[in-house]
Amino acid sequence: MILDYEPGDKVTNPNNKDWGIGQVQSIINDKVTVNFENAGKKVINAKNIKLERVS
């Protein structure tokens, strides 16, 4: 799987818009660690949830 974001990128979780904008902290295999403004740090399985990049 090729992800279209990298550490430092801003993203949102389309399934949880109330989490706000998050910044990608790290990507290890399919696990993406994101620090969201309203939900804190979350580890997301990129196989199950497609994060949306914020431009």
Secondary structure as the mmCIF struct_conf table of DSSP 4:
data_model
#
loop_
_struct_conf.conf_type_id
_struct_conf.id
_struct_conf.beg_label_comp_id
_struct_conf.beg_label_asym_id
_struct_conf.beg_label_seq_id
_struct_conf.end_label_comp_id
_struct_conf.end_label_asym_id
_struct_conf.end_label_seq_id
BEND BEND1 ASP A 4 ASP A 4
TURN_TY1_P TURN_TY1_P1 PRO A 7 GLY A 8
STRN STRN1 LYS A 10 THR A 12
TURN_TY1_P TURN_TY1_P2 PRO A 14 ASN A 15
HELX_RH_3T_P HELX_RH_3T_P1 LYS A 17 TRP A 19
STRN STRN2 GLY A 22 ILE A 28
TURN_TY1_P TURN_TY1_P3 ASN A 29 ASP A 30
STRN STRN3 LYS A 31 PHE A 36
TURN_TY1_P TURN_TY1_P4 GLU A 37 ALA A 39
STRN STRN4 GLY A 40 ASN A 45
TURN_TY1_P TURN_TY1_P5 ALA A 46 ASN A 48
STRN STRN5 GLU A 52 ARG A 53
#
